[in-house]
Amino acid sequence: MFFIFHSLFLVSFLLFRFVHKSLWVPWKIQTHFKNQRVEGPLRRPITGNSAEISRMTAAAKSKPIPIHGADGVSPHDCVHRMAPHYSAWSSVYGKTFLYWFGSTPVVATSDPELIREALTNGRSFDRIGHNPLAKLLYSQGLPGLRGDVWALHRRIAIQAFTMEKVKRWVPEMVTSTRKMLEKWEAMRDGREELEVEVHGQIHNLAADILSRTAFGNSVEEGKRIFALQERMMRLFYLVRWSVYLPGFRFLPTKTNREIWRVEKEIRHSVRKLIEKNRRAMENSGNLLRAFMSPYTNQDGREERLDIEEVIDECKTFYFAGKETTGNLLTWALVLLAMHPEWQIVAQEEVIRVCGDSGAPAAEILHELKTLGMIINETLRLYPPAVTLNRDTLRRSKLGNLDIPAGTQLYLSVIAMHHDTDVWGHDANEFNPRRFEEPRKQSALFMPFGSGPRICVGQSLVMVQAKTVLAQILRHYSLRLSPGYVHAPTLFVTSQPQHGAHILFSRISE
């Protein structure tokens, strides 16, 4: 009798817990937001709206965007492809709405005021925690940390990416780019035009530059770690939209085993590089040494990262640095190929500022103003981080909204960057002139985030982008290949789904 009673009690308890968590609490939260006129799609039990998001994403990827537009639609009108669920649901429920990831409520918005407030209020809104499998890609470093540990890592990262240090790396950037251009010339072999799939080539260039920046002479070892991070990124994408079940990471599934293997190999490779470079780093200015250098706090005490923390930050740097720079340069080249009028203006500026070589010195980069405008407009139309996500740490106000603790925020940067209410009727057009006075746009332009968690490496990205583009534009004219398919997509970061095929013609010198 006792056993039967105990079993009934256990079943009743589990049923009550399920009903409370899966039905009662979501109903209560939905009612809370509905009373504030924030509604959204119907929530499915257990999975929420994650299955719908997966279907929308797959459907979006199956339809490229016409290069010349259709029915007057710009080819850069890509929110429906990069953030399909936000595009679809915002057209029904408005710029701010509620949806569900499993049993977690998510408030999505592209309202600039709400986004800026969420990003600057670090006490109430902080980075969300990835599931234990997904966070192995980069969230063990600075992007995934909170509190005092995050503050220490950020202080050290800031001293690693000062503009003074970034400018010291310009010669390495020039050298790597020159080697790529020499390879292109060999491939061209005297022909009038050379077709290059630039997405892969530019990512290889970014890996080469960042390997030199991080490890000096250990370029090949650095490239190997980039390749492993690329594999980890693809594994991350497999589990990103899955509703994580507690304990699943311990199951020896095929994907889990591969994640474990790659993670172990990455950490082993970085650790070997650190040991190999420890003596040489004492007189070097590379990034690894900067991460390992102590930080003197306000009390005069030295703080430093331990070896495992340095490895975590190197992993973050490998992913974020290569992906951000590689994708930015790819989209900039695509846009220049699409818009020859801006290509000509940029080439004239490069020749005037940099001379015949097109190899910019660090001290004259600021004079490449047109190139800077083109880069900013590229970041607006195709931001590396399509969305920024935050977790509500405590019940808080966001604008006029009352946000319960535990609610996630989906901040659609790309939708805000393409919003005609924010940028005017030509929001989906390529118009670098809107950045002639960048300070006017600073509150609306967030390719690197905003607030206390703004990307610490943005100076490196901008310097590298100018350095590489200046050299390419000095030597080549660009146009899209007839085989180019315009299919911007979100694969962890924004990138061309089918590559970026561009025809390069040598400029007479």
N, C-alpha and C positions, 0 to 999 in steps of 0.2 A: 504493500500500500504506500509506504514511504517513497519507494522508487517511482511509482506512478505519479504521486503528488509532486515529487521533485522534478520529474520530466515535464509535467504540465506547467509547473511554475517557470521552468527554464524556457519552454516554448513560448509561454505567454510574455515573458520578459523580452525575449528576442523579437517577438512580433510587435510588442509595444515600442521597443527601441526603433524598429524599422519604420513603423507608422509615424513615430514622432520625428525622426530625422528625415525621412523621405517624403512625408506628406504634410504633417502639421507645420513644421518649421518653414518649409518652402512656401506653403500657403500663407503663413503669417508674414513672411518677407515680401511676397508678391503683393499682398494687401497693403503693406506698409508703403511700398513704392507706388502702387496704383493710386493711393490717396494723395500722392505727390505728383500725379499725372505722368508717371514713368511706367510704361508698359512694355511688352515685348512678345516674342513668339511663345506658343504653348510649350510648357515644360513637359518632357517625357520622364516617367519614373526611372530612377537609377542613373541613366546616362545623360539626362537633361537634354541639351540641344547639340551635343558633340557629334552625333551621327549626322545631323543636318549640315553641320559645318563641314564635315568630311565630304558629303555629297556635293555641296556647293563648290568646294575647292576643286574636286575632280572635274566637275562640269566646266568651271572657269578655265582650267588648264587645257581643255579640249578645243577652245575657240581662240585662235590668235586674233590680234587687232589689225585691221587693214592699215598699211603704212600711210596711205594717202587719205585715210579717214573714210567714213561712209555716212551719207546724209548729213554732211557738215560736221561730223564728230571728229575731234582731234585724235590722232594716234596716241597722244599722251594722256588721254582720258582713260586711266587704267585702274582706278580704284575698284571697279567691279571685278577685276582680275586679281589684284593683289590682296584685297580684303573683301572677298565676295559676300561673306555673311554680313559684314557691316554695311556694305553697299545695299544689299537686298533689304535688310531689316530697317535701316535708317530711312529708306524711302517710304516705309509703311508707318513706322513709329516715331520718326523724328531723329534729330542728331543725338539725342540721349535716350537710351532704352535699356531694358533689362533682359538678359538671357542667362542660361544655366550651363555650367560645365560640371556634369554629375550633380551633386547636391550643393555645389558652390554657386552662389549668385554672382553674376558679373554685370556691372554697370558699364555699358559702352558709350563713349562720347567722342565727338570731334569738336566740341565747343572750346575755342581757344582759352577762354577765361577759366573754365573748369580744368582743362589740361594743365595750364600754367599753375593754378592753385594746387593741384594734386602733386605736381613735380617739385614745388617749392616747400610744401609742408611735410618735411621729413619726419616730424614727430607723430603724425597721424597716418601718413601713407608711405609705405616702403616697398621695396622690391618683393615680388611674390616668390615663394619657394617653389622650385621645380621639383618634380617627383624624383626619387633617389636615382633613377636611371638617367633621366634627361640632364640632371645637373652635372654629370660627369663631363659634359662638353666644355663648359666654361664657368659654371656657377660655383665652383670651389674657390675661385679667385674673387677679385674686387666686386664684380657684378652681383654675386650671390651672397655677399656678407652683409651683416647688420651690426649696429651698435658700436662699441669701442673697438672691436676687431676691424670692422670696416673703416673706422676713422683712421686707425694706424696704417692700414694698407693704402688708403687714399693719400695720406700725407707722404708716404714713401713713393707712391706712383706719381704724384705731382712733381716731386723733385727729380724723378726720372725723365719726365717729359717737358722740362722747361724749354722755352724757345731757344735759349742759348745752346742747350745740348742738341736740340733737333737740328739747328743750323749747322752744327759740326758734321752731321751725317749727310749733308747735301752732296759732297764729292762722291760718297758711296752710291747715292741715288743716280748721279750722273753716270758713273762707271757702269752700273748695272743696266741702265737704259741704253747706253751706247752699245753694249754687247748685244742687246736684243735687236737694235737697229742694224748692226752688222750682220746678224743672222738673217734678218729680213732681206738685206741686200743680196746675200748669197742665194737665198731662195728665189729672189726676183730674177737673177741671172740675166740681166739685160732686157727683160721684157718691160713693156710699157706700164703694166699694172701687175700688182701682186695681191692675191686674195688671202686674207688672214682671218682666222677665227680668233678674234682678239680677246674674247673672254678667257679662254684657256691661256693664251700667251701673256696677257696682262696679269693673271693670277700667278703664273710662274715668275714673272718679273717682280711682283709684290713679295713673293716668297724669297726670292734672291736678295732683294733690298733689305727685307726685315731680318733675314738670317745674318747678313753682314752687320746690320744695326745691333742685333742682339748678341751675336757671338763672335764678331770680328772675322777671324780666319776659318771658323768652323762652319762654312757655308753648306757643304754637302750634308753634314749631320743635321743642320737646321732644316734643310729641305725635307729630309726624311721625317722629321717631326711634323712638318706641315702636311705631308702626305697622310700621316696617321691621324692628324686632326681632321683632315678631309673625310676620312673613313668614319671617324666618330661623329661628324656632323650628319652624315647620311643615316647612321644608326639613331641619332637623336631624333631625326625627322620621323622615323618609324614609330617612336613612342610618344611624340609630342602631344598629339591630340587624343591619346588613349587615356581613359579614366583609370588612374592607377589604383590597383588593389593592394592593400597592405600585405607585405611579405612576398609580393610577386618578384621583386628584384633578386630573391634568393633561389628562385627556381632555375634549374639549368636548361632553359630553353635555348634554341639556336641563337636568337638575338642577344639574350643575356650573356651567353658564353662569349660571343664575339665582342660585346661591350667590355666585359671583364678583361679579355685578352688585349684589346687595343689600349685600354686605360693603363694596364700594367706595363705595356711596352712603351707608351708615351712617358710615363713617370720614370722608367728605367733609363730611357734615352736622354731625358733632360738632366737627370741626376749625373749621368756619365759626363755630359757636356760641362756641367758645373764643376765637377772635379777636375776635368781636363783643363779648364780655363781658369781655375782658381788663382794660379800664380801669375798668369799673363794678364789677368784682369786688374792687378794692382796698378798698372800704368796705362790702362785703357779707358776709353770713354764710352764703352758699349753699354747697352741697356741692362745686360745681366749684372754688370757691376753696380749699376744704379739701384737695381732691386736689392742687391745684397749690402748696400751701404747703410750705415746707421742713420737714424733721424734723431736730432737733438730736440727734445720737447721743451716746453716753457719752464720746466723745473730744472733744466740743464742735464737731465738724464738722457742717455742714449737708448733708443728703441730700434730694434731691427727684426726682420722676418727670419724665421727658422728655415731650414732647407726645404721642408715640405711646403711651406707657404710660398717660397720662391718658385718652386715647381708649379704650384697652382697659378701664380701670376704669369709665369711664362706660358702656360697653356692658354690663359685668357688672352695674352698678347698675341700668340700665334693665331688664334681664331679671329679675334676682333680686328687686329691690325691688318691681316691679309684680306679678310672678307670685306671690310669697310673700304679699304683703298682699292682693292681689285675691282669691286663692283662699281665704285664711283668712277674710276677711270674707264671702265667698259661703257657705262652709260654716257659719259662725256664724249667718248669717241663716236658712239652711235648718234648722239644728238648733233655733233659737228658734221657728221656725214649726211644727216637729214637736212641740215640748215647751212648750206655752203656760204650764205651771206655772212654768217657769224664766223665761219671758218676763215674767211679772207681777212676780216677785221682782226681776229686773234693772231693770224700769221704775220700781219703787218706789225702788230705790237711786239711780237717775239723778236722779229728782225731788228726793230728799232731799239729794244731794251737789251737784248742778249747778243746782238751782233751776228756774224756769219755762222758761228758754231751752234747757236741755239741752246748752249749749255749754260743755264743761269747760275750765277754765284749767289750765295745765301743772302748777301747784302742788297741785291737788287730785286729779289722776288716780290717785294711789296710794290714795285713799279708795274708789275703785270696785272693791271687793274681789270682789263677786259677779260683776261683769263680767269681772274677771281670771280667776276660776275657770272661767267659761264659755269664755273664749278658750283657756285651757290644755286644757280637755277637748276642745275642737274640734281643737286641734293634736295631741292624742293620737289621736283617732279618725281624723282626716284630715290627717296631717302633710304639709307641702308637699313635702319630700323623702321619698318612699316608701322609698328605699334610699340607702345611702351605700356607695361603692365605694373600695377601696384596693388598691394594688399592693404586693407583698412585695419590698422592696428587697434583702434579703439573707436567707439561711436563718435562720429565727427560730422561737421558741416562741410559740404563742398558746394560753394555757391549758395543757393537756396535749398539744396537737397540735404536731407538727414540720412547719412550713410551708416548702417549698422556695422559693428566690428565683424571682420571675417569676409566682408564683401570685397570681391576683386574689382579692379578698375581696368577696363580695356580702353586705352587712350589712342585713338586712331590718328596718328600723325599724318599719314598719307592722305586721309580724307580731309583733314584740316588744311593741308598744303594744296589741295585741289579745290577748295571751297570757294565758289564764286562770291559768296557773301563776305569772304575774308580778303580775297585777292583780286576781285573784280571779274568782269565778264570773260577775260582771257585767261582765267586761272588754269585751264588745261593746255595753254599754248606755251611754247618755248620762247621766253622773252627775258633775256638776261638784263635788259635795261631796268627792270624793276629793282635791281640791286645796285643801281648807281649810287644810291644813298642807303647803304645797308642798315644803318641805325633805325631808319623808319620801319624796317621789317623785323627787327630783332625780337619783338614780343610775339610774332606770328610764325617765326621760322625756327624750327627745332629739330634739325636732322641729327644732332648729337645729344638730344634731350635738353633738360633745363634744370635749374636748381642745384642742390648739393651733389646730385649724382650725375651731373653733366659729364660727358666723356672726357677723361683726362688726356686722351691721345689725339684730340682733334687738331692740335697744332701740327703733329706729325703727319696726319692725313692730308691737311691742306698744303703743307710744304711739299710733300711727296707728289701730290696731284699736279701742282704747278710745275715742278721740276720735270716730271715725265712728259706732260702734255706739251710743254715748251719745246722739248727736243723732237717730239714726233711731228709737231706742226711746222717746225723749221725745215724739215726734210721731206715731208709728204703732204699731198692733197688727198682727201678722203671722199669716198662715196659708197653708199650701201651696195652690197652685192645683190644681183637679181634674186639670189637664193635666200636672202635674209628674211626671216620670219619674225615679226614683231610680237613677242609673247612674254612680256614682263610677268614674273611670277614670284611668289614668296617661297623660298627654300631656305628657311632659317633667316636669311637676309634677302633683299630684293635683287634679282638677277634675271638674265634672259634665259627662258626655258630651253630654247633650241640653239643657244650660242649667239654670237654676234659676228656675222660674216661681213667684212668690209674690204673694199678695193683700195689699195694705196698706189698712188702715182708719185714718182720721184720729182721733186721740185728742182729745176735747174739752179745751180748755185754759182 
